[in-house]
Amino acid sequence: MRKLDPSARRAQRNRSRLKKLAGEGRLRLSVFRSSKHISAQLIDDEKGVTVASASTLDEAFKKSGKKSSDKEGAAAIGKLIAERALAAGKKSVVFDRGRFVFHGRVKALADAAREGGLEF
């Protein structure tokens, strides 16, 4: 068996726990961050499709004039993904932080998505 690095093991462990919850008809809110950008996707695992997405590379975010690499930018993406999810008629999601620690920009995105109306 191939050894995984700690971040890959963390991501695998988180996803295995989320499969139970996502199987109950809830969408998965998956977050990815790099040193410069952050993005979020609403994924329907049963159908294998992305329902909505938001990123710091979107035109809607670029027009806001916020920095893409700080907590305020991540919070703006959280609000944007919440708006797009509610427009698609989805309110209840499962938060998938992947290999990223729930701290800083990931936490700011999650808090803003909750304030925007998503439930997780």
Phi, psi and omega in degrees: 000137182282135178280136178258149175289163186302322181290325177291322177295320179297316180296318180296319179295316180296317182293325179294326177287329183282338182300324177297312183289321182289337179287350181272021179088009179264149177277160179255124176266100184264135183242137173229137176226147172238188181290336183248336188225166174217144179218157180222143178227142170261117187243132172264103185289333180291320179267340180076036181231156174267121183278316180208156177212157176211144183210161175287353177268355179291151177295324180298324179285319182298328179290338181288338178079011180273158177286145182272352186246025177227178184295325180295322176294320178294322178294323177296323177292323176299316178294321181293318179291327177294317177299315181291326178292316180293327176294329178276356178085021181245130182238324184263122182226170173245127184276122180246102181274354179065231182268004186266140180289142180283081185199151174068236184293325179294318178293321179296319177297315181296316180296319179292325178293322176295316178296330180284351175120357178280148180245120173203000000 
